[in-house]
Amino acid sequence: MRYDLVIFDNDGVLVDSEPISNTILAQYLSELGHPTTYEDSLRDYMGAAVHRVHDLVRERSGQELPADFDDTLHQRVFSAFERELTPVAGAEDVLGKLTAEGVSYCVASSGSHERIRVGHRKTGLDQWFEEEWIFSSEDVGKGKPAPDLFLHAAERMGVSPDRCAVVEDSPLGVQAAQAAGMDVYAYTAMTSSERLAGANAYFFDMGQLLELLR
């Protein structure tokens, strides 16, 4: 393995949550008078922390979202996770092989710690992650595309950025990894390689990842 640490995004990379959460986000914004399609949500918010939703709505409409927007959104998303969420196909196999080879890994997600925990518990991925291997945009001042989260994860894991590989599926995540000086491997199951421009390599199937990292 060419790297000392593999940093995984969570939503869309480890848990198949993007279709669920973006459907709910689009519906909720539309209810509030900000018409948003599923495709709009993927384009504008996939891979971002929830503050980006507030920022873009304010920028586009001059209006503020309700004070309870975050809580209501999270309640709806978590309820749907309990009913529908599954792991990304092949993700657990990748984690198992990294563990067997003694390669360190962690997760660095724009989502909250609670969202990560709910998703991992529902999908069974919690068995693969110690608490100290889980990092959220809540831990830093700026979420993706700023490099802060990835740099924070590397520092806490004791690995230099140039020895880290990031696994991402969103344009914001690819930009954040690049800004952090890390190699980035783009998972294209939901997002085209054109939108993930600048990644070191692209893959459609989790079964391809380990060979790319060697």
Secondary structure, 3 states (H helix, E strand, C coil): CCCCEEEECCECCCECCHHHHHHHHHHHHHHCCCCCCHHHHHHHHCCCCCHHHHHHHHHHHCCCCCCCHHHHHHHHHHHHHHHHCCECCCHHHHHHHHHHHCCEEEEEECCCHHHHHHHHHHHCHHHHCCHHHEEEHHHCCCCCCCCHHHHHHHHHHCCCHHHEEEEECCHHHHHHHHHCCCEEEEECCCCCCCCCCCCCEEECCHHHHHHHHC
